Amino acid sequence: CPECGSAIVRLEGEAVARCTGGLICPAQRKQALLHFAQRRAVDIEGLGDKLVEQLVDNDIVHTAADLYRLGVASLANLERMAEKSAVNLVSAIDQSKHTTLARFLFALGIRHVGETTAAVLARTFSTIEKLIEVGKDTAAAEDPMSVFPSVDGIGGTVVEALVDFFGNARNDAALAQ
């Protein structure tokens, strides 16, 4: 990867080669934050490309959870960011805490979990804690499909993506925050 030096891999059956760096890769981190903040996800107004670039490049934000620890002072010191803009952004970040489970699941950027699948998962599990528990139980199973409950619209590809996501220690730590 030209950004982080990690290996680039093209999985069987996929047309796109991807960096394996995950959130270690600054480019992937920026895209993950922009996805998280978009209107269809948790909707953080004012968190755009240029600001995300500064937050990542200045090593201020590593995960979406870090956004919720930002203060006016740390934001106001950034380029093209006055105190009023910083206050507005902190307010928008605070408002984003009051979202639906479906939008939050979509915002997490779990591979193969779009808006529709996120809505199905939210209806089925009703809380993030229940989904995490099932995800971890499924990850520990020899045959994940035998543990994951039968849910209309959720097949093996999505279950594998959920197992990968909830089996990742970094994701687990970020969700705990």
C-alpha positions in Angstrom: 0.0 0.0 0.0 1.5 3.4 -0.9 0.0 4.9 2.3 1.0 2.4 5.0 3.2 -0.2 3.3 0.9 -3.1 4.1 0.3 -5.9 1.6 -2.3 -5.5 -1.1 -4.5 -8.6 -1.6 -7.1 -9.4 -4.1 -9.5 -12.0 -2.6 -10.7 -14.9 -4.8 -13.8 -13.9 -6.7 -13.3 -10.2 -6.2 -12.3 -7.7 -8.8 -10.7 -5.2 -6.4 -7.4 -5.5 -4.7 -7.4 -4.1 -1.1 -4.9 -2.9 1.4 -4.6 -5.3 4.4 -3.6 -2.5 6.8 -7.1 -1.9 8.2 -7.2 1.1 10.5 -3.5 1.2 10.6 -3.7 2.6 7.0 -4.3 6.4 7.1 -6.2 6.2 3.8 -8.6 3.5 5.1 -9.0 5.4 8.4 -10.0 8.5 6.6 -12.6 6.7 4.5 -13.9 4.8 7.6 -14.4 8.1 9.4 -16.1 9.7 6.4 -18.4 6.7 6.1 -19.2 6.8 9.8 -20.1 10.5 9.7 -22.1 10.6 6.5 -25.7 11.6 6.5 -27.1 8.1 6.0 -25.0 6.9 8.9 -24.7 8.8 12.2 -24.9 12.2 10.4 -22.1 14.4 11.8 -22.6 17.7 10.1 -19.4 19.6 9.4 -17.1 16.6 9.4 -15.9 16.6 5.9 -12.9 15.5 3.8 -10.5 18.3 4.8 -11.2 18.1 8.5 -10.9 14.3 8.6 -7.7 14.6 6.7 -6.3 16.9 9.4 -7.6 14.8 12.3 -5.9 11.6 10.9 -2.7 13.3 9.6 -2.2 15.1 12.9 -2.7 11.7 14.7 -5.7 13.1 16.7 -8.3 10.5 15.6 -7.7 6.8 15.1 -11.2 5.4 15.3 -14.7 6.7 15.2 -14.8 6.4 19.0 -12.1 9.1 19.2 -14.4 11.6 17.6 -16.5 11.5 20.8 -13.5 12.6 22.9 -12.7 15.7 20.8 -13.0 19.0 22.5 -13.5 22.6 21.2 -9.8 23.4 22.1 -8.3 20.6 20.1 -10.5 21.4 17.1 -10.1 25.2 17.2 -6.4 24.8 16.7 -6.8 23.1 13.3 -6.4 24.9 10.0 -9.5 26.7 8.8 -11.3 26.0 12.1 -12.5 28.8 14.3 -13.9 28.5 17.8 -17.5 28.8 16.5 -17.0 26.0 13.9 -15.4 23.9 16.6 -18.3 24.4 19.0 -20.8 23.5 16.1 -18.8 20.3 15.3 -18.7 19.2 18.9 -22.4 19.8 19.1 -23.0 17.8 15.9 -20.8 14.9 17.3 -22.9 15.0 20.5 -26.1 14.9 18.5 -24.9 11.9 16.6 -25.0 9.8 19.8 -28.8 9.8 19.4 -29.1 7.6 16.4 -30.9 4.3 15.6 -29.2 1.0 15.9 -29.6 0.4 12.1 -27.8 3.6 11.3 -25.1 2.9 13.8 -24.5 -0.6 12.4 -24.3 0.8 8.9 -21.9 3.5 10.2 -19.5 0.9 11.6 -18.6 0.0 8.0 -18.9 -3.7 8.5 -18.1 -5.3 5.1 -21.2 -6.4 3.2 -23.5 -4.7 5.7 -25.3 -1.9 3.9 -28.3 0.0 5.0 -30.8 -2.7 4.4 -28.8 -5.4 6.1 -28.1 -3.1 9.0 -31.9 -2.6 9.4 -32.5 -6.3 9.4 -29.8 -6.9 12.0 -31.2 -4.1 14.2 -34.7 -5.5 14.0 -33.5 -9.0 14.8 -31.1 -8.2 17.6 -32.5 -5.0 19.0 -29.3 -4.0 20.8 -25.7 -3.8 19.8 -24.8 -5.9 22.9 -26.9 -8.8 21.7 -25.4 -8.6 18.2 -21.9 -8.5 19.7 -22.6 -11.6 21.8 -24.0 -13.5 18.9 -21.1 -12.4 16.7 -18.5 -13.6 19.3 -20.3 -16.9 19.8 -20.4 -17.4 16.1 -16.7 -16.5 15.7 -15.9 -19.2 18.3 -17.9 -21.9 16.6 -16.4 -24.4 14.2 -19.4 -23.9 11.8 -20.5 -20.2 12.1 -23.7 -20.8 10.2 -24.8 -23.4 12.8 -24.6 -20.8 15.6 -25.8 -17.6 13.9 -29.6 -17.5 14.0 -31.5 -17.9 10.7 -32.3 -14.4 9.6 -34.0 -13.6 6.3 -31.6 -11.7 4.1 -28.5 -12.7 6.1 -26.4 -15.3 4.4 -23.0 -16.8 4.7 -21.1 -13.8 3.3 -22.7 -11.4 5.8 -22.2 -13.9 8.7 -18.5 -14.2 7.8 -18.2 -10.4 7.7 -19.8 -10.2 11.1 -17.5 -12.9 12.5 -14.5 -11.0 11.1 -15.7 -7.7 12.5 -16.7 -8.8 16.0 -13.7 -11.2 16.2 -11.3 -8.3 15.7 -9.8 -7.1 19.0 -9.4 -3.5 17.7 -13.1 -3.4 16.8 -14.0 -4.9 20.2 -12.0 -2.2 22.0 -13.5 0.6 19.9 -17.0 -0.6 20.6 -16.3 -0.8 24.3 -15.4 2.9 24.3 
